[in-house]
Amino acid sequence: CHCDQREYSCGHFKWLATEHCPEYRERQNKKCPPNITAFEDRTDICGECKPKTQFPWIAGFMGKT
């Protein structure tokens, strides 16, 4: 499969599939080794490193008041 590699300022990276190979479809969506076709350097941090924002209405909704 063809993938773009996105590298974040926090050091993490993600692979984003741009095109799936025929083997991927035949194997019922089992991942194959990525073929990196493009790189993207990002100045922001990834979603895992961003601080989690909890809105007040969520705590009430979840029963945690």
Secondary structure, DSSP 8 states (H G I E B T S, - for coil): -EEEEEE-TTS-EEEEEEE--HHHHHTTS-----EEEEEEE-SS--TTTS-----HHHHHHTT--
